[in-house]
Amino acid sequence: MHRGGRLNSAGCAKGFQMTYLLALDQGTSSSRSIVFDGQGRIVAQAQQELPQIYPRPGWVEHDPMEIWRTQLATAQEALARAGLKAGDIRALGITNQRETTVLWNRKTGQPIHHAIVWQDRRGEPVCAQLREQGHAALIQQRTGLLIDSYFSATKIKWLLDNVAGAREQAQRGELAFGTIDSWLVWQLTGGQVHATDVSNASRTMLFNVHSNQWDGELLALLGIPKELMPAVLPSSAEYGSTQPGLLGGAIRIGGVAGDQQAALFGQACFKAGMAKNTYGTGCFMLMHTGPVFQTSSNGLLTTSAAQVTARTEFAIEGSVFVGGAVVQWLRDGLHAIKGSGEVQALAQSVPDSGGVMVVPAFTGLGAPYWKPDARGTITGLTRGTTVAHIARAALESIAYQSSALLQAMGRDAVAAGAAPVSELRVDGGACVNDLLMQFQADLLGIPVVRPAVTETTALGAAYLAGLACGVYGSTDELAALWQSERRFLPTLERARAAELMDQWEHAVRQATAA
């Protein structure tokens, strides 16, 4: 089996002139490809939507062949738009929606079922059984994760148990498992490489993050044959080369990381205590903890950060289920705005929310609350409340939830004897909203920093690939490339910020009251 390693840096002279890197960014709703120059600037990009499949309530699937088709098409289009050939690209990096699970036949390369997407809940009965059997502490200690069907393990088990002949084929070594990065590497290399990186492996609930190896006891616990599993490499390593016919020539694959860890890397958060928040449909906040494996006492996950060597690196992670999606609700549910871009002007038409709090628990509350039964709530309504107050409160709810996450991370940091986060780097679609970013800084009492390049997920994958082929000599070089576009400094008195957070927590208690 191909095990990979560092790329040979021969012919990869340092210097950024005429240096190009290609990032494949395979997300839940679309496949994108971006060409970056050596300075981390976008040269060209292409994107295609990915159809969603909902076989029944709580089930979410993707067609793996459609993932591959759209990802390849965008790579070809991005190269064409940049006016570049395969030979102009020094290396290729991959970042991907995490946890989404594919099983395929090693001989034919054909999937045996649709991919089961990270949002899918069909594994919950198995998770409940694992909790009842008392395995939660073992799983958290080995993997850093809480037992949840979010992760890949119960998705693999479901496929083995429900696709005819799958378990027998797996035991004979005829099938391969992969998260989307592995699936793309397999397709790009023509089946020559079956590998994943540590950051994606750490999201399966089957990976021992201390040893960076698949955990035999956890595989046995779920009845998953080890023969299914890919080789695990550092995030910056040799993953083979693309088949020449796909992109007009062979391109080295030098970087792989799950989307949130790739964003942490793209934000140049390389040291313990540095944190980023991605404001997308939901929000994902990660704080680097360096080589220290730190179990959260505040409802957060421990996960492997993107690793450029065999040395373990960790991060504490928390997720908000409804972030930017609350703006879609204002548009599609309340018809308060016609387009998402109108929300800032409507919210700014009033000086504050007038005491209104919106808790957007449309699908329960994520970290640090973990209240799946919570429901969306609006509190503080008066006769003087207008749709503008509700819009402002909805926008502010993104900042409140993110503040609760960072406060939980701060408590974990203090408990571990580490310093709290001193600034928050931000990315994702909603970070362009100045009102939201300023309010976030006011609540947190620390600077909120928006980078010059907000496509940090794809940038992280490109940087990992660039490190592997010697375009960059170290993460220090990458840190020097990172630039801020704007720093939002806190202006609110700390006593007032604490008062507002108390009001938020009161509203959350109302949303979670049985």
KAGIRA-V365602 format. One record per backbone hydrogen bond with DSSP energy under -0.5 kcal/mol. CO is the residue of the C=O (numbers start at 1). NH is the residue of the N-H. E is the energy in kcal/mol with one decimal. If there is no record, write none. Layout:
co=CO nh=NH e=E
co=CO nh=NH e=E
This chain:
co=5 nh=238 e=-3.7
co=9 nh=12 e=-2.5
co=16 nh=19 e=-1.7
co=16 nh=38 e=-0.7
co=18 nh=20 e=-0.5
co=19 nh=38 e=-1.2
co=20 nh=90 e=-2.7
co=20 nh=91 e=-0.6
co=21 nh=36 e=-2.9
co=22 nh=93 e=-2.8
co=23 nh=25 e=-0.6
co=23 nh=34 e=-2.4
co=24 nh=26 e=-0.6
co=24 nh=95 e=-2.8
co=25 nh=27 e=-0.9
co=25 nh=32 e=-2.1
co=26 nh=97 e=-2.1
co=29 nh=50 e=-2.7
co=30 nh=27 e=-2.5
co=31 nh=48 e=-2.4
co=32 nh=25 e=-3.1
co=33 nh=46 e=-2.1
co=34 nh=23 e=-2.8
co=34 nh=36 e=-0.5
co=35 nh=43 e=-3.4
co=35 nh=44 e=-1.2
co=36 nh=21 e=-2.6
co=37 nh=40 e=-2.2
co=41 nh=37 e=-2.3
co=44 nh=35 e=-3.1
co=46 nh=33 e=-2.3
co=48 nh=31 e=-2.7
co=49 nh=51 e=-0.5
co=53 nh=61 e=-3.0
co=56 nh=59 e=-2.4
co=58 nh=121 e=-3.1
co=60 nh=117 e=-2.3
co=61 nh=53 e=-2.1
co=62 nh=64 e=-0.7
co=62 nh=115 e=-2.6
co=63 nh=66 e=-0.7
co=63 nh=67 e=-2.1
co=64 nh=68 e=-2.3
co=65 nh=69 e=-2.6
co=66 nh=70 e=-2.7
co=67 nh=71 e=-2.2
co=68 nh=72 e=-2.5
co=69 nh=73 e=-2.4
co=70 nh=74 e=-2.1
co=71 nh=75 e=-1.8
co=72 nh=76 e=-2.4
co=73 nh=77 e=-2.2
co=74 nh=78 e=-2.8
co=75 nh=79 e=-2.0
co=76 nh=80 e=-2.0
co=77 nh=81 e=-2.8
co=78 nh=82 e=-1.9
co=79 nh=83 e=-0.8
co=79 nh=84 e=-2.4
co=80 nh=83 e=-0.7
co=85 nh=88 e=-2.0
co=85 nh=89 e=-0.5
co=86 nh=89 e=-1.5
co=88 nh=20 e=-0.6
co=88 nh=90 e=-0.6
co=91 nh=22 e=-2.0
co=92 nh=254 e=-2.3
co=92 nh=255 e=-1.2
co=93 nh=24 e=-2.9
co=94 nh=257 e=-1.9
co=95 nh=26 e=-2.6
co=96 nh=259 e=-2.6
co=97 nh=180 e=-0.5
co=98 nh=100 e=-0.8
co=100 nh=180 e=-0.5
co=101 nh=116 e=-2.1
co=102 nh=178 e=-2.1
co=103 nh=112 e=-2.4
co=103 nh=113 e=-0.5
co=104 nh=176 e=-2.7
co=105 nh=109 e=-2.7
co=110 nh=105 e=-2.6
co=115 nh=62 e=-1.7
co=115 nh=117 e=-0.7
co=116 nh=101 e=-2.5
co=117 nh=120 e=-2.2
co=121 nh=124 e=-1.9
co=123 nh=126 e=-0.6
co=123 nh=127 e=-1.9
co=124 nh=128 e=-2.9
co=125 nh=129 e=-1.8
co=126 nh=130 e=-2.3
co=127 nh=131 e=-2.3
co=128 nh=132 e=-2.5
co=129 nh=133 e=-2.0
co=130 nh=135 e=-2.3
co=131 nh=134 e=-1.6
co=135 nh=139 e=-2.5
co=136 nh=140 e=-2.5
co=137 nh=141 e=-2.4
co=138 nh=142 e=-2.4
co=139 nh=143 e=-2.7
co=139 nh=144 e=-0.5
co=139 nh=145 e=-0.6
co=140 nh=144 e=-1.9
co=142 nh=209 e=-2.0
co=144 nh=302 e=-2.8
co=148 nh=151 e=-1.2
co=152 nh=155 e=-0.7
co=152 nh=156 e=-2.4
co=153 nh=157 e=-2.1
co=154 nh=158 e=-1.9
co=155 nh=159 e=-2.1
co=156 nh=160 e=-2.5
co=157 nh=161 e=-2.2
co=158 nh=162 e=-1.8
co=159 nh=163 e=-2.1
co=160 nh=167 e=-0.8
co=162 nh=164 e=-0.6
co=163 nh=166 e=-2.3
co=165 nh=169 e=-2.3
co=166 nh=170 e=-2.7
co=167 nh=171 e=-2.3
co=168 nh=172 e=-1.4
co=169 nh=174 e=-2.6
co=169 nh=175 e=-0.5
co=170 nh=173 e=-1.5
co=174 nh=106 e=-2.7
co=176 nh=104 e=-2.3
co=178 nh=102 e=-2.3
co=179 nh=182 e=-0.7
co=179 nh=183 e=-2.0
co=180 nh=184 e=-2.3
co=181 nh=185 e=-2.6
co=182 nh=186 e=-2.7
co=183 nh=187 e=-2.1
co=184 nh=188 e=-3.1
co=185 nh=189 e=-2.1
co=186 nh=191 e=-3.5
co=187 nh=190 e=-1.1
co=188 nh=243 e=-2.9
co=189 nh=192 e=-0.8
co=193 nh=195 e=-0.6
co=194 nh=231 e=-2.2
co=196 nh=233 e=-2.5
co=197 nh=201 e=-2.5
co=198 nh=202 e=-2.1
co=200 nh=203 e=-1.7
co=201 nh=204 e=-1.6
co=203 nh=152 e=-1.2
co=204 nh=153 e=-2.0
co=206 nh=215 e=-2.7
co=207 nh=209 e=-0.9
co=208 nh=212 e=-1.6
co=208 nh=213 e=-1.2
co=213 nh=208 e=-2.8
co=214 nh=216 e=-0.8
co=215 nh=219 e=-2.4
co=216 nh=220 e=-2.2
co=217 nh=221 e=-2.1
co=218 nh=222 e=-1.5
co=219 nh=224 e=-2.9
co=220 nh=223 e=-0.9
co=223 nh=225 e=-0.6
co=225 nh=228 e=-1.6
co=226 nh=229 e=-1.6
co=228 nh=177 e=-2.9
co=231 nh=196 e=-2.7
co=231 nh=233 e=-0.5
co=233 nh=198 e=-1.3
co=235 nh=237 e=-0.6
co=235 nh=256 e=-2.5
co=237 nh=239 e=-0.7
co=240 nh=253 e=-2.8
co=243 nh=246 e=-2.0
co=243 nh=247 e=-0.7
co=244 nh=248 e=-0.8
co=244 nh=249 e=-1.0
co=251 nh=242 e=-2.4
co=252 nh=92 e=-2.5
co=252 nh=254 e=-0.7
co=253 nh=239 e=-2.8
co=254 nh=237 e=-1.2
co=255 nh=94 e=-2.6
co=257 nh=96 e=-0.8
co=258 nh=262 e=-2.7
co=259 nh=263 e=-2.1
co=260 nh=264 e=-2.0
co=261 nh=265 e=-2.0
co=262 nh=266 e=-3.0
co=263 nh=267 e=-1.7
co=264 nh=269 e=-2.2
co=265 nh=268 e=-1.9
co=268 nh=270 e=-1.4
co=271 nh=274 e=-1.9
co=274 nh=288 e=-2.8
co=275 nh=425 e=-2.2
co=276 nh=286 e=-2.1
co=277 nh=279 e=-0.6
co=277 nh=427 e=-1.9
co=278 nh=280 e=-1.1
co=278 nh=284 e=-1.7
co=279 nh=430 e=-2.1
co=280 nh=324 e=-2.9
co=281 nh=323 e=-3.1
co=281 nh=325 e=-1.9
co=282 nh=280 e=-2.6
co=283 nh=320 e=-3.0
co=284 nh=278 e=-2.4
co=285 nh=318 e=-2.3
co=286 nh=276 e=-2.2
co=287 nh=316 e=-2.5
co=288 nh=273 e=-3.2
co=289 nh=292 e=-1.5
co=290 nh=314 e=-2.8
co=291 nh=293 e=-0.6
co=292 nh=294 e=-0.7
co=293 nh=295 e=-0.6
co=301 nh=317 e=-2.9
co=303 nh=315 e=-2.5
co=307 nh=235 e=-1.9
co=307 nh=236 e=-1.3
co=313 nh=305 e=-2.2
co=314 nh=289 e=-2.6
co=314 nh=290 e=-0.6
co=315 nh=303 e=-2.9
co=316 nh=287 e=-2.4
co=317 nh=301 e=-2.8
co=318 nh=285 e=-2.7
co=319 nh=321 e=-0.5
co=319 nh=367 e=-1.1
co=320 nh=283 e=-2.0
co=321 nh=323 e=-0.6
co=323 nh=326 e=-1.9
co=324 nh=327 e=-1.6
co=324 nh=328 e=-1.0
co=325 nh=329 e=-1.8
co=326 nh=330 e=-1.8
co=327 nh=331 e=-1.9
co=328 nh=332 e=-3.7
co=329 nh=333 e=-1.9
co=329 nh=334 e=-2.1
co=330 nh=336 e=-2.8
co=330 nh=337 e=-0.7
co=339 nh=342 e=-2.1
co=340 nh=343 e=-1.5
co=342 nh=346 e=-2.0
co=343 nh=347 e=-2.7
co=344 nh=348 e=-2.4
co=345 nh=349 e=-0.6
co=346 nh=349 e=-0.9
co=347 nh=350 e=-1.1
co=353 nh=356 e=-1.6
co=357 nh=359 e=-0.5
co=357 nh=379 e=-2.6
co=358 nh=360 e=-0.7
co=359 nh=361 e=-2.2
co=359 nh=377 e=-2.0
co=360 nh=362 e=-1.8
co=361 nh=364 e=-1.2
co=364 nh=363 e=-0.7
co=365 nh=371 e=-1.7
co=366 nh=369 e=-1.6
co=366 nh=370 e=-2.4
co=370 nh=372 e=-0.5
co=371 nh=365 e=-2.2
co=371 nh=374 e=-1.5
co=374 nh=364 e=-0.6
co=377 nh=359 e=-3.3
co=379 nh=357 e=-2.2
co=382 nh=385 e=-1.5
co=386 nh=390 e=-1.8
co=387 nh=391 e=-2.4
co=388 nh=392 e=-2.5
co=389 nh=393 e=-2.6
co=390 nh=394 e=-2.5
co=391 nh=395 e=-2.3
co=392 nh=396 e=-2.7
co=393 nh=397 e=-1.4
co=394 nh=398 e=-0.6
co=395 nh=398 e=-1.1
co=395 nh=399 e=-0.7
co=396 nh=400 e=-2.5
co=397 nh=401 e=-2.4
co=398 nh=402 e=-1.9
co=399 nh=403 e=-2.4
co=400 nh=404 e=-2.3
co=401 nh=405 e=-1.7
co=402 nh=406 e=-2.4
co=403 nh=407 e=-2.6
co=404 nh=408 e=-1.8
co=405 nh=409 e=-2.3
co=406 nh=410 e=-2.4
co=407 nh=411 e=-2.1
co=408 nh=412 e=-2.1
co=409 nh=413 e=-2.6
co=410 nh=414 e=-2.6
co=411 nh=415 e=-2.2
co=412 nh=416 e=-1.5
co=413 nh=418 e=-3.2
co=414 nh=417 e=-1.5
co=422 nh=447 e=-0.6
co=423 nh=275 e=-0.6
co=423 nh=425 e=-0.5
co=424 nh=449 e=-2.9
co=425 nh=277 e=-2.4
co=426 nh=451 e=-0.9
co=427 nh=279 e=-3.0
co=428 nh=431 e=-1.5
co=429 nh=432 e=-1.1
co=430 nh=433 e=-1.6
co=432 nh=434 e=-0.9
co=433 nh=437 e=-2.2
co=434 nh=438 e=-2.5
co=435 nh=439 e=-2.2
co=436 nh=440 e=-2.3
co=437 nh=441 e=-2.1
co=438 nh=442 e=-2.3
co=439 nh=443 e=-2.4
co=440 nh=444 e=-2.2
co=441 nh=445 e=-2.7
co=441 nh=446 e=-0.6
co=447 nh=424 e=-2.4
co=447 nh=449 e=-0.5
co=448 nh=450 e=-0.5
co=448 nh=488 e=-3.3
co=449 nh=426 e=-2.5
co=449 nh=451 e=-0.5
co=450 nh=485 e=-3.8
co=450 nh=486 e=-1.8
co=452 nh=454 e=-0.6
co=454 nh=428 e=-0.8
co=454 nh=456 e=-1.9
co=455 nh=459 e=-2.0
co=456 nh=460 e=-2.4
co=457 nh=461 e=-1.5
co=458 nh=462 e=-2.3
co=459 nh=463 e=-2.8
co=460 nh=464 e=-2.2
co=461 nh=465 e=-2.0
co=462 nh=466 e=-2.6
co=463 nh=467 e=-2.5
co=464 nh=468 e=-1.7
co=465 nh=469 e=-1.4
co=466 nh=471 e=-2.0
co=466 nh=472 e=-1.2
co=467 nh=470 e=-1.0
co=468 nh=7 e=-0.5
co=471 nh=15 e=-0.6
co=474 nh=478 e=-1.1
co=475 nh=479 e=-2.6
co=476 nh=480 e=-1.7
co=477 nh=481 e=-1.1
co=478 nh=482 e=-1.4
co=483 nh=452 e=-2.8
co=486 nh=450 e=-2.9
co=486 nh=488 e=-0.5
co=487 nh=489 e=-0.7
co=488 nh=448 e=-2.3
co=493 nh=497 e=-2.2
co=494 nh=498 e=-2.4
co=495 nh=499 e=-1.8
co=496 nh=500 e=-2.3
co=497 nh=501 e=-2.3
co=498 nh=502 e=-2.1
co=499 nh=503 e=-2.0
co=500 nh=504 e=-2.3
co=501 nh=505 e=-2.7
co=502 nh=506 e=-2.0
co=503 nh=507 e=-2.1
co=504 nh=508 e=-2.4
co=505 nh=509 e=-2.1
co=506 nh=510 e=-1.6
co=507 nh=511 e=-1.9
co=508 nh=512 e=-1.6
co=509 nh=513 e=-0.5
co=510 nh=513 e=-0.5
co=511 nh=375 e=-1.5
